[in-house]
Amino acid sequence: MWRLGDTLLSFTNEAEKRQKRESLYIGLGELLKENSGERLELPTPNDVPAPEFIQKLANYLKENVDEITPPAWASIVKTGAHTQRPPENPDWWYVRCASLLRKIYIHGPIGIERLRAEYGGRKDFGVRPEHAVKAGGAIIRKALQQLENAGLVEKFQNKGRRITKEGRKLLEDIAEEVKKDLLKEIPELEKYQKSD
């Protein structure tokens, strides 16, 4: 049974709660504007083009992270059953590690089987129809082990790998560098960065 006084009281409480929430959000926004002059928007790997980001990250991994080194078999191995030849790029191992880091950042936690499906492709069976096949698991597994030893990736429960705090910081720093480089090359992109 509803009484008029109870419903009026509940509407008043809801309105007060909403007003407090809105004032809290407005206060935080004004505080951020006062402290920084404008809103801080740090770029993430989602905000920059993937090819430039992966190449810059691969160069960083090659020069600065000693734990990541191509195995002895890296020069002769195919990346999956769907390819006919080994990769032509001599630094393909670092590119694959950088790509794995970006995928784990975006989709993580993610396991090896899903990563195999991501890196797979269509296998040509000659006259018969093509079918999707997964990539090789040894490459992905070995790369993830090296990234774990470097402290950029960690195992998460039974769900696969995820990015550590150090890995997240590294990826966001490189995304910021890529964004700055893009703004230097194409100054017209500046108008898309500002929001009122």
Rosetta blueprint (number, residue, H / E / L):
1 M L
2 W L
3 R L
4 L H
5 G H
6 D H
7 T H
8 L H
9 L H
10 S H
11 F H
12 T H
13 N H
14 E H
15 A H
16 E H
17 K H
18 R H
19 Q H
20 K H
21 R H
22 E H
23 S H
24 L H
25 Y H
26 I H
27 G H
28 L H
29 G H
30 E H
31 L H
32 L H
33 K H
34 E H
35 N H
36 S H
37 G L
38 E L
39 R L
40 L L
41 E L
42 L L
43 P L
44 T L
45 P L
46 N L
47 D L
48 V L
49 P L
50 A H
51 P H
52 E H
53 F H
54 I H
55 Q H
56 K H
57 L H
58 A H
59 N H
60 Y H
61 L H
62 K H
63 E H
64 N H
65 V L
66 D L
67 E L
68 I L
69 T L
70 P L
71 P L
72 A H
73 W H
74 A H
75 S H
76 I L
77 V L
78 K L
79 T L
80 G E
81 A L
82 H L
83 T L
84 Q L
85 R L
86 P L
87 P L
88 E L
89 N L
90 P L
91 D L
92 W H
93 W H
94 Y H
95 V H
96 R H
97 C H
98 A H
99 S H
100 L H
101 L H
102 R H
103 K H
104 I H
105 Y H
106 I H
107 H H
108 G L
109 P L
110 I E
111 G L
112 I H
113 E H
114 R H
115 L H
116 R H
117 A H
118 E H
119 Y H
120 G L
121 G E
122 R E
123 K E
124 D L
125 F L
126 G L
127 V L
128 R L
129 P L
130 E L
131 H E
132 A E
133 V E
134 K L
135 A E
136 G L
137 G H
138 A H
139 I H
140 I H
141 R H
142 K H
143 A H
144 L H
145 Q H
146 Q H
147 L H
148 E H
149 N H
150 A L
151 G L
152 L L
153 V E
154 E E
155 K E
156 F E
157 Q L
158 N L
159 K L
160 G E
161 R E
162 R E
163 I E
164 T L
165 K H
166 E H
167 G H
168 R H
169 K H
170 L H
171 L H
172 E H
173 D H
174 I H
175 A H
176 E H
177 E H
178 V H
179 K H
180 K H
181 D H
182 L H
183 L H
184 K H
185 E H
186 I L
187 P H
188 E H
189 L H
190 E H
191 K H
192 Y H
193 Q H
194 K L
195 S L
196 D L
